[in-house]
């Protein structure tokens, strides 16, 4: 795509446990050294995305829209945020986007985090939506460098667990719509927990797990 070729894609996946550091991250926001992280089965990876420190792991739906942007980075992030808000609204969750804190929030707790990198007008990286992610998993970092805020998940907010393979197609379609694209419809049978079908390592902070899902897009 950087060469002007290739299909725009949304990757929907679930990462193994990993702490990622963005371009503006403070290493002090990772509260354990690499040995201690490894003992917990958590990798530590420096990435090209913007933002501070975040965590990815089981129960979290990660979306990487690999798309050409025309209206700027802020508009791109706002579009992703609208998609998250539309995805969780039918579950009774009233969430809002906070630009100054680059996330979708419910009260003082962050439900979804964003981080992007743009090169030659192509955006990679994307968002992480906590579906059933245990809040305790974030104890190894200061999430996004915010000492005065917490994290939450769909499960915490609704009192029941939604399967990633249920949320994934909803988010994928919402993302495509918010970004002005027409997605190929995904049937649930195409997506098995934890989101089946292998995908190439295009946009993640680490190679996508074997649970990656590619969703081709078409411009509307």
Secondary structure by P-SEA (a helix, b strand, c coil): ccccbbbbbbbbbccccbbbbccccccccccccaaaaaaacbbbbbcccccccccccccbbbbbbcccccccaaaaaaaaaaaaaaaacccccbbbbbcccccccccccccbbbbbcccccccccccccccccccccccccccccccccccccccccccbbbbcccaaaaaaaaaaaaaccccccccccccccccccccccccccccccccbbbbbbbcc
